[in-house]
Amino acid sequence: MLINYAGIAVILAWGIVFPVILLVVQRLLCPNNPTKAKMLTYECGLDTQGDTWIRFKMSYFMYALIFVVFDVETIFLYPWAMLFENLGLFAIIEMVIFIAILILGFAYAWKEGALEWM
């Protein structure tokens, strides 16, 4: 029974051990010479003026969120398009429903003003 989970255990162990190995090797090989400039919050560019804890407009967040949602959904469309000829009627109907949900989400975002810049 437990032999069925051996592959998962190997992947889990590798997922824990490999990053630790990389961090140790990086610590051993990379030079460590922190200077005053490197220890600052911003290593390049101009120093901030005034209060740095300002509120961003919600529209920036909404644009980013809509971009991520539709970008991820587009990635889901690609494998389906590659196998289009081999898929049956069920997969085509499923994709029509999927695209309809996307269109409804886009219409809702438009109606709510998430696409308005001002």
N, C-alpha and C positions, 0 to 999 in steps of 0.2 A: 504493500500500500504506500509506504513512504518513498519507495523508489520512483513513483510517479512524480514526486515533487523534487527530485534531485536536480533536474534542469533549472527549476525556479531557484533553488538554493544556490546553484553555481552562479547564475546570473546576478542574484542579490549579493552574493559575496564579492563577485567581480565589480559590481557597481559601488561597493563600499571600499574595497581595497585599491582599485585603480586610481580614484581621485586622491587618496591618501598618498600613494606612491608619487603621483605627479606633484603634489604639494611639497613633499620632502625633497624630491629632485630639484624643484624650482628653488627651494630655500638654500640648497647646497651650491647650485651653479650660478645663481644670479648675484651680481654685486649688490651690496647693501651700503649705500652712502647717502643717508638722508641729509638734506641741507635745509636751511630755514625756509627757502622758497618752496621746496618740495613738501614741507609739512603744512603749508598753508591750505586753506579750504579749496581755493581755486589756483591751480598750478599755472594756468595761462589766462590771458585776457586781462581786462581791467578789474580793479577792485570795485565791489558794489558800492553804490552811493545810497545812503538813506536806509530805510527799513527793508530788509530782504524778505520778510515774511508777508508778502502781498497776496491777495486773492486773485486767482485767475478766473477769467470769465468761464462760465459753464459751457459755452458753445465750443471752446477748444476741446474740452473733454468729450463732448457729444460727437464732434467730428472724428476724433480719434477712435471712439467706441464704434461708431458706424463703419469707419474704415476697417477696423479689425474684424468686425462681424462679417462684412461682405467679402473681405479678403479670405477669411477662413472658409466661407461658403463657396467661394470660387475654387478653392483648392479641392473641395469635395466634388465639384463638377468635373474636374480633369480626369480622374480615373474612370468615371462613368462614361465620359466621351471617348476614351480610348477603347473601351469594351462595348461600345454601342451596338455593333453588329451582332455580338454574341448574346446580348441580353434579350430576355423575353418581354412580353407585354406587361408583366407585373412590374419590372424594373422601370419601364417607360412611364407607367402610371405613377409609380413612386416618385420619379424625378419631376413629373408635372406637379404633383402635390408639393414637393420640396421647393420648387421654383415659385409656386403660388404663395407659400408661406413667406419666402423672401420678398416677394412683391408686396404682400400685406405689411410686412415689417417696414419696408421702405416707405410705403404710403403712410403708415402711422408716424414714422419719424418726420416725414414731410409735413403732415398735418399738425404735429406737435411743435413745429418750428425748429427742430433740431438741425435743419439744414440752412437756417437763416444766419448769416454772419453777424449782423448787427444786433 
